[in-house]
Each structure stands twice: as structure tokens, then as C-alpha cells.
């Protein structure tokens, strides 16, 4: 009877943990990470980069360069540099954020969740079962 109870409880709790906790982790935390991090990246960083470029660079270009080397540099900046900076930011930075940071988040957070929480559950629940049941 003890063996049957132990097996039943062990199986039930294991199933519960693997179903509920895994669902919780993969739904809630995944959603949280995707929502929060994406919002942060697309709002804060995007806004910061755009604001920085449009404020600082534009001010610099339109006052200093506009005043001193109007014809040549103006044409050069608005065609080459404007295109280059925009292309660079949208290509390189976007690629970097969407590749590197995405990969980092997915790898690190997944590893953390699967290692730490799994270890915690297995240690805590097993200890609890073997102590109290």
C-alpha cells in the first residue's frame, strides 16, 4: 500500500509539476519576456536612437555644415550620409537587436528557467514528498 501511494503521489505530483509549471513557464514567462523586452527595445532603444539622430545629428548638420559648406556638403549629406545612417541603423542595429539580443534572451532565459526552476522544483518537491508523505 505504501509503495502504491508513493508511486501514485510521485506520478501525480510529477505530472502536475510538469504540466502546470511548464505551462506556466512557457506561457506566462515567455509572454512576459516577449512583451516586456520587445516593448523595451522597440520603445526605448528605438526612440532613443531616433531622437538622438534627429536631434543631435540634424542640429549639427543643419547649423554647422549648412552654414559653412552649404552646396557641396548639403547634397552629400542628404544623399549619402542620410541614406547611409538610416540604412546602417535600420539594417545593422535592427539585425543586431533581433538576432543577438533575441538569441541571448532566448538562450539565457531558457537556460535559466530550465536549469534553476527545474532544479528548484525537483529539490524542493522531492524533499517535501520524502519528508512529509
N, C-alpha and C positions, 0 to 999 in steps of 0.2 A: 504493500500500500504506500509506504514511504517513497519507494522508487517511482511508482506511478504518479503520485502527487508531485514529486520533484521533477519528473520528466514533463508532466503537464504544465506546471508552473514555468519551468525553464523554457519550454516551447512557446507557451502563451506570451510570456514576457518578452522573449526574443522576437517573436513575430510582432508584437505590439511596438517594441522599440524600433525594429527595422522598418515597419510600415509607417507608424506615426511620426517618429523622429525624422526619418529620412524624408518623408513627405514634407514635414515642417521645414527642414533644412533646405530641401530643393525648391520648395515653393516660396516660403516667406523670405528666407535669407537671400536666395537668388534674386527674387523680385526686388528686395530692398537694395541689394548691391547694384543691380541694373538700373533701378530708378534713381537712387541717390548719386551713384558715381556718374552715370550718364548726365543727369541733371547738372551736377557739379561741373563736369568737363564742358558740356555744351553751353552752360550759362556763364559760369565764372571765367574759365580759361578763354573761351571763345570771345566773350565780351571784353575781357582784359586785353587780349591780343588786338581785337578790332579797335577798341578805344585807344590803346597805346599807338597803334599805327596811324589811325585817323587824326588823333590829336597831335602827338609829338612829330611824327614824320611829316604830316601835311603842313603843320605850322612851320616847321623847319624849311621844307621845300618852298612853300608859298611866300614866306617872308625873305629869308636869306638868299636862296638861289634865284627866286623870281626877281629880286631887286638887282642882283649883280650880273647874272649871266642869263638874261631873260630869254632870248630867242633860241639859242642852241640847247641849253640845258632843259628848258621848258619842254621842248619837243622830245628830247632824250628821256627825261624823267617820265613824262606822261605815256610814252610808248614803252620803252624798255624796262625801266625800274618799276613803274606801276604794275605792268604785266608780270614782271619777274617776282616782285614781292607778293602780289596776290597769288600767283601760281605757286610760289615757294610755300607760302603759308597754307593754302588750301591743299596742296599736294603733300609736302613733307610733314608739316605739323599734323594734319589730319591723319595721314598714314601712320605717323609715329604714335599718335594717341590711340587710333583704332587698332593698330597692330600691337605695339609694345605694351602699352598700359593695359589694354584689354587682355592680352596674353598674361601679363603679370597678375592682374586681378583674378582671372580665371584659374591660373596655376596656384598662386599663393593662397587665395581664399579657399579654393577647393582642397588643397593640401591641408591647410589649417583645419577646416571643418572635418575632413575625413580622418585626419590624424588625431587632433585634440579631442573633438567631441566623441569620436568613436572610442578612443582610449578612456575618456571620462565615463561614458555610458558603460562600457564593459567593466571597468574597475568598480565604479560606484554601484551599479545594479548587481553585479556578481557578489560584491561584498555584502550588499543589503540582503540578497537572496540567501547566501550562505550563513549570514549572521542571524537573520530573523525568521527564515522559513525552513 
